[in-house]
Amino acid sequence: MQYKVLIASAGLGNRLKGMTKNVNKALISVAHKPVISYIIEKFDENVEFIIPVGYKAQTVKDYLTLAYSNRKFTFVDVNLYEGEGSGLGYTIIQCEKYLQCPFIFSSNDTLVLENIKPPLHNWMGQAKIKNNSQYRTIRTQKRDVVEICVKGTKGDVKAYIGLAGIYDYKEFWKAMNSGINQGSIEIGESYGLRFLIDKGIEPITFTWFDTGNINELNKTREYFSKNIDANILEKEEEAIWFVADKVVKFSIDELFIKDRVQRAKGLENFIPSIINSTTNMYSYNKVKGEVLSKNPTISTFKYYLDWMEKFWIKKDLDKNQEKEFKDICMKFYKEKTYKRVKQYFTIFEQIDLEEIINGNKIPKIFNLLDKVNWNELTCGIPVRFHGDLHFENILINSESKIPFTLIDWRQNFGGIMDYGDIYYDFAKLNHGIIVSHELVDKNLFEVDHRLNTVYYDFLRKQNLVDCENYFKKWIEQQGYSYKRVQLMTALIYLNIATLHHYPYSLLLFYLGKNMLNEILGEG
């Protein structure tokens, strides 16, 4: 039968608090895929989706356009999605002219495991859960819904999951419109569904996951995380989503996306080809293969470093460019490090102290930074660079003549797109060998911080230790300074500490501080 699907996506998502600061709640990630994708992929490709949007509307439009170019979406701009007069019912009514046929209603925070049947007749999704108090519920007799109950109703009822098939759409719209002053605006689709009970509504039980509040979202993420291999540490202002055969990258920074797309042109044959982009997102086809971090053997790492020699092409600079490059390195290394460390103290409400770290007496961090030979460190070697080389960003190709693909490249080097310092790439690679994203994601680290005493430890795989030792040997054989790589690595840990969650932020900061002290102590 011909039918459509309405996914209500205009609201603020207040129950998720700060998680919807930058995106609509439809794009909240579950196992590196937005919630709305789990809903969409339950339906055939020929089904049209009606998507009312309001809060962070463009993020929803951009994502769905990039991720599902083969599907049909009709976006309905909702002008009133917060404050007096707004409500789920208001959002739904704005879609009436597009839904003059049987349709399925779904909230954008509902995930189910089972297939969703077409609206051949009226039906409502229900689930048996331990605590129904925060949900509307359904009372049934035999195979019919006899009552749609208010939140908090007790007795033999099941939770209504915000998923319904509406066959008698004319009666539904009549009820929603005539009930504007009786609560349809605030109550939403369940108001109209009450008027279909006499027509007959079948209750259908689903295995349901709610992503509309933080506690339930965390449970949902835990369940679905069992099916993923990627170890991507979440950032508040960025996201990377894996959808069917595509990868979509999001950032709130428009210049970040613009520069990423621009830089991709100079990295061809080493990175995936970008197929589409918007102001805050770009997409590329998923590369078949596995990340190097999954099984980082010495032989593969050796092969990778040999292959990268073709990538790190040196850039010849004239005297003016050399001076400009040194100035950029000074800003990128020194000035940014001082700034990030200050941000760290502000965000995590700490002060610069002389501390005992893993039994070693360590000076204040700013005293250590003042001892760095910045003039020497900023004499960079200009090459074509990646900018975020670690094993999670290196794919071993399974269906390509090219052995590796590099992903998640940096958008620029201090504003320069054509070249950057090879030592920055070395240090990025080194920092990921020392601290594995996979083990951090599994919380296989500890940090104890009491007054001026700190102890930290983290698990390391032996094959990564072997790779680190080989990398040191390779660096020195190529005529580069391994001490400089280690110094840059320490600075990277200090820089990224402010970007990550507590207590991982503590581990990064104190690992960086401890490393910096050891390196400077070597003279």
NORKA-V99698 format. One record per pair of residues at least 12 apart in sequence whose ideal C-beta (glycine too) atoms are under 7 Angstrom apart, sorted by the first residue. I is the first residue (numbers start at 0). J is the second residue. D is the distance in whole Angstrom. If there is no record, write none. Layout:
i->I j->J d->D
i->I j->J d->D
This chain:
i->0 j->101 d->7
i->0 j->117 d->6
i->0 j->119 d->6
i->1 j->100 d->6
i->2 j->100 d->6
i->2 j->101 d->5
i->2 j->102 d->6
i->2 j->103 d->7
i->2 j->117 d->6
i->2 j->118 d->5
i->3 j->46 d->7
i->3 j->47 d->5
i->3 j->49 d->6
i->3 j->98 d->6
i->3 j->100 d->6
i->3 j->102 d->5
i->4 j->42 d->6
i->4 j->46 d->6
i->4 j->48 d->5
i->4 j->102 d->7
i->4 j->103 d->5
i->4 j->105 d->7
i->5 j->49 d->5
i->5 j->94 d->6
i->5 j->98 d->6
i->5 j->102 d->6
i->5 j->103 d->7
i->5 j->104 d->5
i->5 j->105 d->7
i->6 j->35 d->6
i->6 j->38 d->6
i->6 j->48 d->6
i->6 j->50 d->6
i->6 j->105 d->5
i->6 j->107 d->5
i->7 j->51 d->6
i->7 j->87 d->6
i->7 j->90 d->6
i->7 j->91 d->6
i->7 j->106 d->6
i->7 j->107 d->6
i->8 j->23 d->6
i->8 j->25 d->4
i->8 j->35 d->7
i->8 j->50 d->6
i->8 j->51 d->6
i->8 j->52 d->5
i->8 j->59 d->5
i->8 j->107 d->5
i->9 j->51 d->5
i->9 j->52 d->6
i->9 j->53 d->3
i->9 j->54 d->6
i->9 j->77 d->4
i->9 j->80 d->4
i->9 j->90 d->4
i->10 j->54 d->6
i->10 j->80 d->6
i->11 j->54 d->5
i->11 j->81 d->6
i->12 j->24 d->3
i->14 j->211 d->6
i->14 j->212 d->4
i->15 j->27 d->7
i->15 j->212 d->7
i->15 j->213 d->6
i->15 j->216 d->7
i->16 j->213 d->7
i->21 j->235 d->7
i->21 j->236 d->6
i->21 j->251 d->5
i->22 j->55 d->6
i->22 j->58 d->5
i->23 j->54 d->6
i->23 j->55 d->4
i->23 j->58 d->5
i->23 j->59 d->5
i->24 j->107 d->6
i->24 j->108 d->6
i->25 j->59 d->6
i->25 j->107 d->4
i->26 j->58 d->6
i->26 j->59 d->7
i->26 j->62 d->6
i->27 j->210 d->6
i->27 j->216 d->7
i->28 j->238 d->6
i->28 j->240 d->7
i->29 j->210 d->6
i->29 j->219 d->6
i->29 j->220 d->5
i->29 j->223 d->5
i->30 j->220 d->7
i->30 j->223 d->4
i->30 j->224 d->5
i->30 j->226 d->6
i->30 j->227 d->5
i->31 j->227 d->6
i->31 j->229 d->6
i->31 j->231 d->6
i->31 j->239 d->7
i->31 j->240 d->6
i->31 j->241 d->5
i->32 j->240 d->6
i->32 j->241 d->6
i->32 j->242 d->6
i->33 j->62 d->6
i->33 j->240 d->6
i->34 j->107 d->6
i->34 j->108 d->6
i->34 j->110 d->7
i->34 j->210 d->5
i->35 j->107 d->5
i->36 j->66 d->7
i->36 j->242 d->5
i->37 j->110 d->5
i->38 j->105 d->5
i->38 j->109 d->7
i->39 j->67 d->7
i->41 j->114 d->7
i->41 j->115 d->5
i->44 j->69 d->6
i->44 j->70 d->6
i->47 j->71 d->5
i->47 j->73 d->7
i->48 j->70 d->7
i->48 j->71 d->7
i->48 j->72 d->5
i->49 j->73 d->5
i->49 j->75 d->6
i->49 j->94 d->5
i->49 j->97 d->5
i->49 j->98 d->6
i->50 j->63 d->7
i->50 j->72 d->6
i->50 j->74 d->5
i->50 j->75 d->7
i->51 j->75 d->4
i->51 j->77 d->5
i->51 j->90 d->5
i->51 j->93 d->6
i->51 j->94 d->5
i->52 j->74 d->6
i->52 j->76 d->6
i->52 j->77 d->7
i->53 j->77 d->4
i->53 j->80 d->3
i->54 j->80 d->6
i->56 j->76 d->7
i->58 j->279 d->7
i->60 j->74 d->5
i->61 j->277 d->4
i->61 j->279 d->6
i->61 j->280 d->5
i->62 j->247 d->6
i->62 j->280 d->7
i->65 j->247 d->5
i->65 j->275 d->5
i->65 j->277 d->7
i->65 j->280 d->6
i->65 j->282 d->4
i->66 j->242 d->4
i->66 j->245 d->6
i->66 j->247 d->6
i->66 j->282 d->7
i->73 j->97 d->6
i->75 j->93 d->5
i->75 j->94 d->5
i->75 j->97 d->7
i->77 j->90 d->5
i->77 j->93 d->5
i->86 j->184 d->4
i->86 j->185 d->4
i->86 j->187 d->7
i->87 j->187 d->3
i->88 j->175 d->6
i->88 j->183 d->4
i->88 j->184 d->4
i->88 j->185 d->6
i->88 j->186 d->6
i->88 j->187 d->5
i->88 j->190 d->6
i->89 j->184 d->5
i->91 j->175 d->7
i->91 j->187 d->6
i->91 j->188 d->6
i->92 j->175 d->6
i->92 j->176 d->7
i->95 j->172 d->5
i->98 j->168 d->6
i->99 j->168 d->7
i->100 j->168 d->6
i->101 j->118 d->4
i->101 j->165 d->6
i->101 j->166 d->5
i->101 j->168 d->6
i->102 j->118 d->6
i->102 j->165 d->6
i->102 j->168 d->6
i->103 j->115 d->7
i->103 j->118 d->6
i->103 j->164 d->5
i->104 j->163 d->5
i->104 j->165 d->6
i->104 j->188 d->5
i->105 j->161 d->7
i->105 j->162 d->5
i->106 j->161 d->3
i->108 j->209 d->6
i->108 j->210 d->4
i->108 j->211 d->4
i->109 j->160 d->6
i->109 j->161 d->5
i->109 j->162 d->5
i->109 j->207 d->7
i->109 j->209 d->7
i->110 j->208 d->4
i->110 j->210 d->6
i->110 j->219 d->6
i->111 j->124 d->7
i->111 j->162 d->7
i->111 j->205 d->4
i->111 j->206 d->6
i->111 j->207 d->6
i->112 j->206 d->4
i->113 j->205 d->5
i->113 j->206 d->6
i->116 j->164 d->7
i->118 j->164 d->3
i->118 j->165 d->6
i->118 j->166 d->5
i->119 j->166 d->7
i->120 j->166 d->5
i->120 j->199 d->7
i->120 j->201 d->6
i->121 j->164 d->6
i->121 j->165 d->6
i->121 j->166 d->5
i->121 j->167 d->6
i->121 j->195 d->5
i->121 j->198 d->6
i->121 j->199 d->6
i->121 j->200 d->4
i->121 j->201 d->7
i->122 j->163 d->7
i->122 j->164 d->4
i->122 j->200 d->6
i->122 j->201 d->4
i->122 j->203 d->5
i->123 j->137 d->6
i->123 j->144 d->6
i->123 j->159 d->6
i->123 j->163 d->5
i->123 j->192 d->6
i->123 j->200 d->6
i->123 j->202 d->6
i->124 j->160 d->4
i->124 j->162 d->4
i->124 j->163 d->6
i->124 j->203 d->6
i->124 j->205 d->5
i->125 j->137 d->5
i->125 j->157 d->4
i->125 j->158 d->6
i->125 j->159 d->6
i->125 j->160 d->6
i->125 j->202 d->5
i->125 j->203 d->7
i->125 j->204 d->6
i->126 j->157 d->6
i->126 j->158 d->5
i->126 j->160 d->5
i->126 j->204 d->7
i->126 j->205 d->6
i->126 j->207 d->4
i->127 j->157 d->5
i->128 j->158 d->5
i->131 j->156 d->6
i->131 j->158 d->5
i->132 j->150 d->7
i->132 j->151 d->5
i->133 j->150 d->6
i->134 j->150 d->6
i->134 j->158 d->4
i->134 j->159 d->6
i->135 j->147 d->6
i->135 j->148 d->6
i->135 j->149 d->7
i->135 j->150 d->6
i->135 j->159 d->5
i->135 j->189 d->6
i->136 j->148 d->4
i->136 j->152 d->5
i->136 j->156 d->4
i->136 j->157 d->6
i->136 j->158 d->6
i->136 j->159 d->6
i->137 j->156 d->6
i->137 j->157 d->6
i->137 j->159 d->5
i->137 j->202 d->6
i->138 j->155 d->7
i->138 j->156 d->5
i->139 j->202 d->5
i->142 j->201 d->6
i->143 j->199 d->6
i->143 j->200 d->7
i->144 j->196 d->6
i->144 j->200 d->4
i->144 j->202 d->5
i->145 j->196 d->7
i->147 j->159 d->7
i->147 j->189 d->5
i->147 j->192 d->6
i->147 j->193 d->5
i->159 j->189 d->7
i->160 j->205 d->6
i->160 j->207 d->5
i->163 j->188 d->6
i->163 j->192 d->6
i->167 j->195 d->5
i->167 j->198 d->5
i->170 j->194 d->6
i->170 j->195 d->6
i->170 j->198 d->7
i->171 j->191 d->4
i->171 j->195 d->6
i->174 j->190 d->7
i->174 j->191 d->4
i->174 j->194 d->4
i->175 j->190 d->7
i->175 j->191 d->4
i->178 j->190 d->6
i->208 j->222 d->7
i->228 j->293 d->7
i->230 j->292 d->7
i->230 j->391 d->6
i->230 j->436 d->4
i->230 j->437 d->4
i->230 j->440 d->5
i->231 j->391 d->7
i->232 j->436 d->6
i->232 j->439 d->7
i->232 j->440 d->7
i->232 j->499 d->6
i->234 j->498 d->6
i->236 j->250 d->6
i->236 j->251 d->5
i->236 j->252 d->7
i->237 j->249 d->6
i->237 j->250 d->5
i->241 j->285 d->7
i->244 j->284 d->6
i->244 j->285 d->5
i->245 j->282 d->5
i->245 j->284 d->6
i->245 j->285 d->6
i->246 j->282 d->7
i->246 j->283 d->6
i->246 j->285 d->5
i->247 j->280 d->6
i->247 j->282 d->5
i->248 j->280 d->6
i->248 j->281 d->5
i->249 j->279 d->6
i->249 j->280 d->5
i->250 j->279 d->6
i->251 j->279 d->7
i->253 j->278 d->5
i->253 j->279 d->6
i->255 j->410 d->5
i->256 j->276 d->7
i->256 j->278 d->7
i->256 j->279 d->6
i->256 j->280 d->7
i->256 j->281 d->6
i->258 j->410 d->4
i->258 j->411 d->5
i->258 j->416 d->6
i->259 j->281 d->6
i->259 j->410 d->5
i->260 j->273 d->6
i->260 j->276 d->5
i->260 j->281 d->5
i->261 j->416 d->6
i->262 j->408 d->6
i->262 j->410 d->6
i->262 j->411 d->7
i->262 j->416 d->5
i->265 j->417 d->7
i->266 j->408 d->6
i->268 j->401 d->7
i->269 j->310 d->6
i->269 j->405 d->5
i->270 j->404 d->7
i->270 j->405 d->5
i->270 j->406 d->7
i->270 j->408 d->6
i->271 j->283 d->4
i->271 j->284 d->6
i->271 j->286 d->6
i->271 j->404 d->6
i->271 j->406 d->7
i->286 j->394 d->5
i->286 j->396 d->7
i->286 j->404 d->5
i->287 j->397 d->5
i->287 j->398 d->5
i->288 j->394 d->4
i->288 j->395 d->5
i->288 j->396 d->4
i->288 j->397 d->5
i->288 j->404 d->7
i->289 j->394 d->7
i->289 j->395 d->6
i->290 j->390 d->6
i->290 j->391 d->5
i->290 j->393 d->7
i->290 j->394 d->6
i->291 j->303 d->7
i->291 j->390 d->4
i->291 j->393 d->4
i->291 j->395 d->6
i->292 j->390 d->4
i->292 j->391 d->5
i->292 j->435 d->7
i->292 j->436 d->7
i->292 j->437 d->6
i->295 j->390 d->6
i->295 j->462 d->5
i->295 j->463 d->6
i->295 j->466 d->6
i->296 j->462 d->6
i->297 j->465 d->5
i->297 j->466 d->6
i->297 j->469 d->6
i->299 j->395 d->7
i->300 j->466 d->5
i->300 j->469 d->6
i->301 j->469 d->7
i->302 j->402 d->7
i->303 j->393 d->7
i->303 j->403 d->6
i->304 j->473 d->6
i->306 j->402 d->6
i->306 j->403 d->6
i->310 j->383 d->6
i->311 j->382 d->5
i->311 j->383 d->6
i->311 j->421 d->6
i->312 j->382 d->6
i->312 j->383 d->5
i->313 j->381 d->7
i->313 j->382 d->5
i->314 j->381 d->4
i->314 j->382 d->6
i->314 j->417 d->7
i->314 j->418 d->4
i->316 j->381 d->6
i->324 j->379 d->6
i->324 j->381 d->6
i->325 j->377 d->5
i->325 j->378 d->7
i->327 j->413 d->4
i->327 j->414 d->7
i->327 j->415 d->6
i->328 j->377 d->4
i->328 j->379 d->5
i->328 j->420 d->6
i->329 j->373 d->7
i->329 j->377 d->5
i->330 j->413 d->6
i->331 j->412 d->7
i->331 j->413 d->4
i->332 j->376 d->6
i->332 j->377 d->6
i->332 j->490 d->7
i->333 j->373 d->5
i->335 j->494 d->7
i->336 j->368 d->7
i->336 j->490 d->5
i->336 j->493 d->6
i->336 j->494 d->6
i->337 j->368 d->7
i->339 j->493 d->7
i->339 j->494 d->5
i->339 j->497 d->5
i->340 j->364 d->6
i->340 j->493 d->6
i->342 j->497 d->5
i->343 j->496 d->5
i->343 j->497 d->4
i->343 j->508 d->6
i->346 j->497 d->6
i->347 j->501 d->7
i->347 j->504 d->6
i->351 j->363 d->5
i->351 j->364 d->6
i->351 j->365 d->6
i->352 j->451 d->5
i->353 j->451 d->7
i->354 j->451 d->5
i->354 j->452 d->7
i->354 j->453 d->6
i->355 j->451 d->6
i->355 j->452 d->5
i->355 j->453 d->7
i->356 j->453 d->5
i->356 j->509 d->6
i->356 j->512 d->7
i->356 j->513 d->5
i->357 j->454 d->6
i->357 j->455 d->7
i->357 j->513 d->6
i->359 j->513 d->7
i->361 j->512 d->6
i->361 j->513 d->6
i->361 j->516 d->5
i->364 j->512 d->5
i->367 j->512 d->7
i->367 j->515 d->5
i->367 j->516 d->6
i->367 j->519 d->6
i->370 j->519 d->5
i->376 j->483 d->7
i->376 j->486 d->7
i->379 j->420 d->3
i->379 j->422 d->6
i->380 j->420 d->6
i->380 j->421 d->5
i->380 j->422 d->7
i->381 j->418 d->4
i->381 j->420 d->7
i->382 j->418 d->6
i->382 j->421 d->5
i->383 j->418 d->6
i->384 j->412 d->6
i->384 j->418 d->7
i->384 j->419 d->4
i->384 j->421 d->7
i->384 j->423 d->7
i->384 j->424 d->5
i->385 j->405 d->5
i->385 j->408 d->5
i->385 j->409 d->7
i->385 j->424 d->6
i->386 j->408 d->6
i->386 j->409 d->2
i->386 j->412 d->6
i->386 j->419 d->6
i->386 j->423 d->7
i->387 j->407 d->6
i->387 j->408 d->7
i->387 j->409 d->5
i->387 j->427 d->6
i->388 j->424 d->5
i->388 j->427 d->5
i->388 j->428 d->4
i->389 j->427 d->6
i->389 j->428 d->6
i->389 j->430 d->7
i->389 j->431 d->3
i->390 j->431 d->5
i->391 j->431 d->7
i->391 j->436 d->5
i->392 j->405 d->6
i->392 j->406 d->5
i->392 j->407 d->5
i->393 j->405 d->6
i->394 j->406 d->6
i->422 j->483 d->6
i->422 j->484 d->6
i->422 j->487 d->5
i->423 j->487 d->7
i->425 j->474 d->7
i->425 j->484 d->5
i->426 j->484 d->6
i->426 j->487 d->3
i->426 j->488 d->5
i->426 j->491 d->6
i->427 j->491 d->7
i->429 j->470 d->6
i->429 j->484 d->6
i->429 j->488 d->5
i->430 j->488 d->5
i->430 j->491 d->5
i->430 j->492 d->6
i->432 j->463 d->5
i->432 j->466 d->5
i->432 j->467 d->5
i->432 j->470 d->7
i->433 j->467 d->6
i->434 j->457 d->6
i->435 j->459 d->7
i->435 j->460 d->6
i->435 j->463 d->6
i->438 j->457 d->7
i->438 j->458 d->5
i->439 j->503 d->6
i->443 j->457 d->7
i->443 j->458 d->4
i->444 j->456 d->7
i->444 j->457 d->4
i->444 j->458 d->7
i->444 j->506 d->5
i->446 j->502 d->5
i->446 j->505 d->4
i->446 j->506 d->5
i->446 j->509 d->7
i->448 j->505 d->6
i->453 j->509 d->5
i->455 j->506 d->5
i->455 j->509 d->5
i->455 j->510 d->6
i->457 j->506 d->6
i->482 j->518 d->6
i->485 j->514 d->7
i->485 j->518 d->5
i->486 j->518 d->5
i->488 j->514 d->7
i->489 j->511 d->5
i->489 j->514 d->4
i->489 j->515 d->4
i->489 j->518 d->6
i->492 j->507 d->5
i->492 j->510 d->5
i->492 j->511 d->3
i->492 j->514 d->7
i->493 j->508 d->6
i->493 j->511 d->4
i->493 j->512 d->7
i->495 j->507 d->6
i->496 j->508 d->4
i->496 j->511 d->7
